[in-house]
């Protein structure tokens, strides 16, 4: 049905859903606030060159070489900031869920509206085809009657005018149906050329 196809095929809903999943992932990551960030490793530091005393003067005739190495660890833990982030992400996730549901409903309703317009236009087109066929038969009958002297030529001209009018309306109806079909293809994210089956 239109609802099922809209939920499974619509690229707009998929994009919105991916954004919602990203927020969920951020919330899961933020809930790990009780795990501190730990950095560990080694360090090597070397200085060489002119020695400098405490007041900033250089000893030009004295060279100094200094090198030290060691290992260390650094732990960063900020539970206050993390809990605020978790609370903020929870609110954002709730807001995103409501927004996604509203957007999903709007998208589905729009597709249903286009589908109903398509059904109506399809019925109009079928009716116009029948009317046009009948009109062409009437023209042929009047033409025979005019040739046999039973009808006036003006009757034939009037029938032909009506027939052309119905033919033009038929062309317009076909164009409108094609436009609605393209809107359905776009809204449902299905390939051009696929048949749209009308069901009750």
C-alpha positions in Angstrom: 0.0 0.0 0.0 1.0 3.7 -0.2 1.7 3.8 3.6 4.0 0.8 3.5 5.8 2.0 0.4 6.2 5.5 1.8 7.8 4.1 5.0 10.2 1.7 3.2 11.0 3.6 0.0 10.9 7.3 0.7 14.4 8.8 0.5 13.3 11.8 2.5 12.2 9.6 5.4 15.4 7.5 5.2 17.5 10.7 5.4 15.5 11.9 8.4 15.8 8.5 10.0 19.5 8.5 9.6 19.7 11.9 11.4 17.6 10.4 14.2 19.9 7.4 14.5 22.9 9.7 14.7 21.3 11.5 17.7 20.6 8.1 19.4 24.3 7.1 18.9 25.5 10.4 20.4 23.3 9.9 23.4 24.6 6.3 23.9 28.2 7.7 23.7 27.4 10.6 26.1 26.0 8.1 28.7 29.5 6.8 29.1 30.3 9.9 31.2 31.4 7.7 34.1 34.3 6.4 32.0 37.3 8.9 32.2 39.5 9.7 29.3 42.9 8.1 30.0 46.1 9.1 28.1 49.3 7.2 28.8 52.7 7.1 27.0 56.3 8.0 27.0 58.1 11.3 26.5 61.6 12.3 25.4 62.8 15.9 25.7 66.2 17.3 24.7 67.6 20.8 24.9 71.0 22.0 23.8 72.5 25.4 23.1 73.6 28.5 25.0 72.9 28.4 28.7 70.7 31.2 30.2 70.6 32.4 33.8 67.6 33.2 35.9 67.3 36.9 34.9 67.3 36.1 31.1 71.0 36.8 30.3 72.9 34.3 28.2 76.3 33.0 29.0 77.9 33.2 25.6 80.9 31.0 26.5 78.9 28.3 28.1 77.0 25.5 26.3 74.3 23.5 28.0 73.0 20.1 27.1 69.9 18.8 28.8 67.9 15.6 28.0 65.3 13.8 30.0 62.9 11.0 29.4 60.0 9.4 31.2 56.5 7.8 31.1 53.3 9.3 32.3 49.5 9.1 32.4 46.8 11.7 32.3 43.2 11.2 33.3 40.4 13.6 32.4 37.0 13.3 34.0 34.3 15.9 34.1 31.0 14.3 35.3 29.3 17.6 35.6 29.7 18.6 32.0 28.9 15.0 30.8 25.6 14.8 32.8 24.5 18.1 31.3 25.3 16.8 27.8 23.3 13.6 28.5 20.3 15.6 29.6 20.6 17.9 26.6 20.8 15.0 24.2 17.8 13.3 25.7 15.7 16.4 25.1 17.1 16.7 21.6 16.3 13.1 20.9 12.8 13.4 22.1 12.3 16.5 20.0 13.8 14.7 17.0 11.5 11.8 17.5 8.4 14.0 17.5 9.7 15.9 14.5 10.4 12.7 12.6 6.9 11.3 13.4 5.3 14.6 12.2 7.5 14.6 9.0 6.7 11.0 8.4 2.9 11.6 8.8 3.1 14.6 6.5 5.0 12.7 3.8 2.6 9.7 3.9 -0.4 12.0 3.8 1.1 13.9 0.8 1.6 10.6 -1.0 -1.9 9.4 -0.2 -3.3 12.7 -1.5 -1.4 12.4 -4.8 -2.5 8.8 -5.1 -6.1 9.7 -4.6 -5.8 12.5 -7.2 -4.2 9.9 -9.6 -7.1 7.6 -9.1 -9.6 10.4 -9.8 -7.7 11.5 -12.8 -7.5 8.0 -14.1 -11.3 7.7 -13.8 -11.7 11.0 -15.6 -9.4 9.8 -18.4 -11.3 6.6 -18.9 -14.6 8.4 -19.0 -13.2 10.9 -21.6 -12.0 7.9 -23.7 -15.5 6.5 -23.7 -17.1 9.8 -24.5 -14.5 10.4 -27.3 -15.2 7.0 -28.8 -19.0 7.6 -28.7 -18.5 11.1 -30.2 -16.5 9.6 -33.1 -19.2 7.1 -33.8 -21.9 9.9 -33.7 -19.8 11.9 -36.3 -19.7 8.8 -38.6 -23.4 8.2 -38.3 -24.3 11.9 -39.0 -21.9 11.8 -42.0 -23.8 8.9 -43.4 -27.1 10.6 -42.8 -25.9 13.9 -44.4 -24.7 12.0 -47.5 -28.1 10.3 -47.7 -29.9 13.7 -47.3 -31.5 12.9 -44.0 -29.4 15.5 -42.0 -28.1 18.9 -42.6 -24.4 19.6 -43.0 -24.5 22.0 -40.1 -25.3 19.0 -37.9 -22.2 17.3 -39.1 -20.0 20.4 -38.5 -21.4 20.7 -34.9 -20.7 17.1 -34.2 -17.2 17.4 -35.5 -16.6 20.5 -33.4 -17.8 18.6 -30.3 -15.6 15.7 -31.2 -12.5 17.9 -31.4 -13.4 19.4 -28.1 -13.5 16.0 -26.4 -10.2 15.0 -28.1 -8.5 18.1 -26.7 -9.8 17.3 -23.2 -8.6 13.8 -23.6 -5.1 15.0 -24.4 -5.1 17.4 -21.4 -6.3 14.6 -19.1 -3.5 12.3 -20.2 -0.9 15.0 -19.5 -2.4 15.6 -16.0 -2.3 11.9 -15.3 1.4 11.6 -16.4 2.2 14.6 -14.1 0.5 12.9 -11.1 2.3 9.6 -12.0 5.7 11.5 -11.9 4.8 13.0 -8.5 4.0 9.5 -7.2 7.3 8.1 -8.5 9.1 11.0 -6.8 7.2 10.7 -3.5 7.5 7.0 -3.3 11.0 6.8 -4.6 10.2 4.2 -7.3 11.7 3.9 -10.8 10.1 5.4 -13.8 8.3 2.9 -15.9 6.9 0.8 -13.0 3.2 0.3 -13.3 0.9 1.8 -10.7 -1.9 -0.6 -9.8 -5.1 1.0 -8.6 -6.7 -0.9 -5.7 -9.7 -0.2 -3.7 
